[in-house]
Amino acid sequence: MAEVKLDPRAFNMAGDAMTFDQYMKLLYAGINKMPGDISLYLSLIVSYLNGEKVTSDNLKSVSKKTAVMTYKRKILTDFGETLGPLGIVKFQLFGAVTPRNIRIQYPTRQNEGMYDYMISFNGGKNWRKISAKAKTGKSNTVKPSDILKLLDGADIPQNLKTAKKFLEIIAENSTNEGSQKAMEFLQSKSIRNIPKTKFTKKVMCEVIFENITKDKTNPFSIQMNDLFWLAIENGELNFIKFGLNMGAIPVYERVNDGVDVIFEDGKKLRRVPNTEDIKPPVYFRGKGREAGEKRAEKPGFQT
């Protein structure tokens, strides 16, 4: 079986802005061209979101088919992005909206300026930038340079300036030298749990960065988290996460709004307050570090 592509470009969605009706036609057309079990499962997901007679048992049964299991990760990532506008509308992630007023635009290049697509609820007068993420597993890291761009024009509080300078050092220096210079900077600031040892390897510096920013009691970790969400808010970027509850049932949530929204069988929306979703924790990691090797990539924020 030829590889099945599930990203928006495979559905011919990239380029000009489209209406919600145009988007839905492309969504159905793309699904109908796919092999049997994958096509069936994706069509059931769409039907479930549309309030049709699809139960969680139907979804779970088809999700266990071999072809579907093979593509489960791509369904979470690539198809989660393609399905995103429908999820936003059906889960009312920005409130109830009128489909005829919706406009959707996917860029021709993937992850253009940190966003995956834009959506308008007033016929294209105002747009929201959306970054699509999977609820499980590691998503792409967010580069320091992208966070700094989002902070352009923002009033940086005094208590976040150490974190901003740390990112600037990594962004402005070479891949091999940036982490070492950033480590020296943190050592000069007497950051808690930063060893005074001289580091000569990029990878070892990034191990320390990851450990410290995963410790949510560390003041520098708190700084980094607050700076990240300040950048996201200043850049008016919205993170939308897509997941499959119980491995099969579609769930969308808007990160940083403090509310989880889920469907119950019968398609009744249930909104659950979640204080942990207000500025949820991120950490700073080096790419390729788990393999114990250096890669020609800079570290970044893991959401």
C-alpha positions as CSV (number, residue, x, y, z in Angstrom):
1,M,0.0,0.0,0.0
2,A,1.3,3.4,-1.0
3,E,2.0,5.8,1.9
4,V,-1.0,7.7,3.0
5,K,-0.5,11.5,3.5
6,L,-2.8,13.2,5.9
7,D,-1.5,16.8,6.1
8,P,-3.5,19.8,4.7
9,R,-1.4,19.9,1.5
10,A,-2.4,16.4,0.6
11,F,-6.1,17.6,0.8
12,N,-5.3,20.5,-1.5
13,M,-6.1,23.0,1.2
14,A,-3.0,25.2,1.1
15,G,-3.0,28.6,-0.6
16,D,-5.9,30.9,-0.8
17,A,-8.5,31.5,1.9
18,M,-11.6,29.3,1.7
19,T,-15.0,29.2,3.1
20,F,-16.1,26.5,5.6
21,D,-18.1,24.8,2.9
22,Q,-15.1,24.7,0.6
23,Y,-13.0,23.3,3.4
24,M,-15.5,20.6,4.2
25,K,-15.7,19.5,0.6
26,L,-11.9,19.2,0.4
27,L,-11.9,17.3,3.7
28,Y,-14.5,14.7,2.4
29,A,-12.9,14.4,-1.0
30,G,-9.5,13.7,0.5
31,I,-10.9,11.1,2.9
32,N,-12.8,9.3,0.2
33,K,-9.6,8.8,-1.8
34,M,-7.9,6.9,1.0
35,P,-7.7,3.1,1.5
36,G,-10.7,1.4,3.1
37,D,-10.1,1.2,6.9
38,I,-8.3,4.5,7.1
39,S,-11.0,6.2,5.1
40,L,-13.6,4.6,7.2
41,Y,-12.0,5.7,10.5
42,L,-11.4,9.3,9.4
43,S,-14.9,9.6,8.1
44,L,-16.3,8.3,11.4
45,I,-14.3,11.0,13.2
46,V,-15.8,13.7,11.0
47,S,-19.3,12.2,11.4
48,Y,-18.8,12.1,15.2
49,L,-17.8,15.7,15.3
50,N,-20.8,16.6,13.1
51,G,-23.2,15.0,15.6
52,E,-24.1,12.0,13.4
53,K,-25.0,8.6,14.7
54,V,-21.5,7.4,15.6
55,T,-20.8,6.0,19.1
56,S,-17.5,5.7,20.9
57,D,-17.8,2.0,20.4
58,N,-17.9,2.4,16.7
59,L,-14.8,4.5,16.7
60,K,-12.9,2.2,19.1
61,S,-13.7,-0.8,17.0
62,V,-12.4,0.6,13.7
63,S,-9.4,2.2,15.4
64,K,-8.0,-1.2,16.2
65,K,-7.7,-2.1,12.5
66,T,-4.1,-2.7,11.5
67,A,-4.0,0.0,8.8
68,V,-5.4,2.6,11.3
69,M,-2.9,1.5,14.0
70,T,0.0,1.9,11.5
71,Y,-1.0,5.6,10.9
72,K,-2.1,6.5,14.5
73,R,0.8,8.9,15.0
74,K,0.2,10.7,11.7
75,I,-3.5,10.9,12.5
76,L,-2.7,12.7,15.7
77,T,-0.2,15.1,14.1
78,D,-0.9,15.6,10.4
79,F,-4.7,14.8,10.3
80,G,-5.1,16.7,13.6
81,E,-3.9,19.8,11.8
82,T,-6.1,19.1,8.7
83,L,-9.1,18.5,10.9
84,G,-8.4,21.5,13.2
85,P,-10.9,24.0,11.8
86,L,-13.7,21.5,12.2
87,G,-12.6,20.7,15.7
88,I,-12.5,24.4,16.6
89,V,-16.0,24.9,15.3
90,K,-17.6,21.7,16.8
91,F,-15.8,22.0,20.2
92,Q,-16.6,25.8,20.3
93,L,-13.0,26.5,21.3
94,F,-13.5,30.3,20.7
95,G,-17.2,30.2,21.5
96,A,-20.2,29.4,19.2
97,V,-19.6,30.6,15.7
98,T,-21.6,30.8,12.4
99,P,-20.1,28.5,9.8
100,R,-21.0,30.8,6.9
101,N,-18.8,33.6,8.4
102,I,-15.7,31.3,8.7
103,R,-12.7,31.6,6.5
104,I,-9.7,29.2,6.7
105,Q,-6.2,29.6,5.2
106,Y,-3.3,27.1,5.2
107,P,0.1,28.5,4.2
108,T,1.8,26.9,1.2
109,R,4.9,26.3,3.4
110,Q,4.5,24.2,6.5
111,N,4.7,26.0,9.9
112,E,4.9,29.4,8.4
113,G,6.1,31.8,11.1
114,M,5.2,29.3,13.8
115,Y,1.6,28.9,12.8
116,D,0.0,26.1,10.9
117,Y,-3.1,27.8,9.7
118,M,-5.3,30.8,10.2
119,I,-9.0,31.0,10.9
120,S,-11.4,34.0,10.8
121,F,-14.9,34.0,12.3
122,N,-16.0,37.3,10.6
123,G,-15.5,36.7,6.9
124,G,-11.8,37.4,6.9
125,K,-11.8,40.8,8.6
126,N,-9.8,39.4,11.6
127,W,-7.7,36.3,11.8
128,R,-6.4,34.0,14.5
129,K,-3.1,32.2,14.0
130,I,-3.3,28.5,15.0
131,S,-0.4,26.2,15.9
132,A,-1.6,22.6,15.8
133,K,-0.2,20.2,18.4
134,A,-0.8,16.5,19.3
135,K,-1.9,15.9,22.9
136,T,0.4,13.0,23.4
137,G,4.1,12.4,22.5
138,K,6.6,15.1,21.8
139,S,5.7,17.9,19.5
140,N,8.2,20.0,17.5
141,T,10.4,22.2,19.7
142,V,9.8,26.0,19.4
143,K,13.0,27.8,18.5
144,P,14.4,30.6,20.6
145,S,14.5,32.9,17.5
146,D,10.7,32.3,17.0
147,I,9.9,33.2,20.6
148,L,12.0,36.3,20.3
149,K,10.1,37.3,17.2
150,L,6.8,36.9,19.0
151,L,8.1,39.1,21.8
152,D,8.8,42.0,19.4
153,G,7.2,45.1,20.9
154,A,6.3,43.5,24.2
155,D,7.1,45.1,27.5
156,I,9.4,42.6,29.2
157,P,9.0,42.6,33.0
158,Q,12.3,43.0,34.9
159,N,12.0,39.5,36.4
160,L,11.9,37.9,32.9
161,K,15.0,39.7,31.5
162,T,17.5,36.9,32.5
163,A,15.4,34.4,30.6
164,K,15.2,36.7,27.5
165,K,18.9,37.3,27.5
166,F,19.5,33.5,27.8
167,L,17.4,33.0,24.6
168,E,19.2,35.8,22.8
169,I,22.6,34.3,23.4
170,I,21.5,31.0,21.9
171,A,19.8,32.6,19.0
172,E,22.6,35.0,18.1
173,N,25.5,32.5,18.4
174,S,26.4,29.4,16.3
175,T,24.7,26.1,17.0
176,N,27.8,24.7,18.6
177,E,28.7,27.7,20.7
178,G,25.3,29.1,21.7
179,S,24.6,26.6,24.5
180,Q,28.0,26.9,26.0
181,K,27.8,30.7,26.1
182,A,24.3,30.5,27.5
183,M,25.6,28.2,30.2
184,E,28.3,30.7,31.1
185,F,25.7,33.4,31.3
186,L,23.6,31.4,33.7
187,Q,26.6,30.6,35.8
188,S,27.3,34.4,36.1
189,K,23.8,34.9,37.4
190,S,24.1,32.2,40.1
191,I,21.0,30.4,38.9
192,R,20.0,27.6,41.3
193,N,21.3,24.1,40.5
194,I,23.6,25.4,37.7
195,P,27.0,23.8,38.4
196,K,30.1,26.0,38.3
197,T,31.9,23.4,36.1
198,K,33.3,24.6,32.7
199,F,31.3,22.8,30.0
200,T,32.9,22.1,26.6
201,K,30.1,20.1,25.0
202,K,26.8,21.5,23.7
203,V,24.9,18.3,24.7
204,M,25.9,18.5,28.3
205,C,24.8,22.1,28.6
206,E,21.4,21.1,27.2
207,V,21.0,18.2,29.7
208,I,21.4,20.8,32.5
209,F,18.9,23.2,30.8
210,E,16.3,20.5,30.4
211,N,16.7,19.2,34.0
212,I,16.4,22.8,35.5
213,T,13.4,23.8,33.4
214,K,11.6,20.6,34.2
215,D,11.9,21.6,37.9
216,K,8.9,23.8,38.3
217,T,10.2,25.0,41.7
218,N,13.3,26.5,40.2
219,P,13.0,30.3,39.7
220,F,14.7,30.2,36.3
221,S,12.2,27.5,35.2
222,I,9.3,29.8,36.2
223,Q,10.9,32.7,34.3
224,M,11.2,30.6,31.2
225,N,7.7,29.4,31.4
226,D,6.3,32.9,31.9
227,L,8.4,34.3,29.1
228,F,7.2,31.6,26.7
229,W,3.5,32.3,27.4
230,L,4.1,36.1,27.2
231,A,5.5,35.6,23.7
232,I,2.5,33.4,22.7
233,E,0.1,36.0,23.9
234,N,2.0,38.9,22.5
235,G,2.1,37.2,19.1
236,E,-1.6,36.4,19.3
237,L,-0.8,32.7,18.6
238,N,-3.2,30.0,19.7
239,F,-2.1,26.4,20.5
240,I,-4.8,23.9,19.6
241,K,-4.2,20.3,20.7
242,F,-5.8,17.3,19.2
243,G,-6.0,13.9,20.9
244,L,-7.7,10.6,20.7
245,N,-9.2,9.7,24.0
246,M,-9.1,5.9,24.7
247,G,-7.1,5.7,21.5
248,A,-10.0,6.5,19.2
249,I,-12.3,9.4,20.2
250,P,-11.4,12.9,18.9
251,V,-10.8,15.6,21.5
252,Y,-9.6,19.2,20.9
253,E,-8.6,21.8,23.4
254,R,-7.3,25.3,23.3
255,V,-4.1,25.5,25.4
256,N,-3.9,28.3,28.0
257,D,-7.6,29.0,28.3
258,G,-8.1,27.1,31.6
259,V,-10.9,25.0,30.2
260,D,-11.1,21.4,28.8
261,V,-14.0,20.8,26.4
262,I,-15.1,17.2,25.6
263,F,-18.0,15.5,23.9
264,E,-20.0,12.9,25.7
265,D,-21.8,10.2,23.8
266,G,-24.9,11.9,22.5
267,K,-22.7,14.8,21.4
268,K,-23.3,17.0,24.4
269,L,-20.4,19.4,25.1
270,R,-19.0,19.4,28.6
271,R,-16.7,22.2,29.8
272,V,-14.4,21.3,32.6
273,P,-12.4,24.0,34.4
274,N,-8.7,23.2,34.5
275,T,-6.4,25.6,36.4
276,E,-3.4,23.5,35.2
277,D,-4.1,24.6,31.7
278,I,-3.3,28.3,32.5
279,K,0.2,28.8,31.3
280,P,0.8,25.0,31.3
281,P,4.5,24.1,31.9
282,V,7.0,23.9,29.0
283,Y,10.6,23.0,29.3
284,F,13.8,23.7,27.3
285,R,15.4,20.8,25.6
286,G,18.2,20.0,23.1
287,K,17.2,18.0,20.0
288,G,18.9,14.7,19.7
289,R,20.1,14.7,23.2
290,E,18.4,11.5,24.2
291,A,20.6,9.6,21.7
292,G,23.7,11.0,23.4
293,E,24.8,12.8,20.3
294,K,25.2,16.3,19.1
295,R,23.0,17.5,16.2
296,A,23.3,20.6,14.1
297,E,20.2,22.0,15.7
298,K,19.6,24.6,18.4
299,P,17.7,23.7,21.6
300,G,14.1,25.0,22.1
301,F,10.9,25.0,24.1
302,Q,9.1,21.7,24.3
303,T,5.3,22.2,24.7
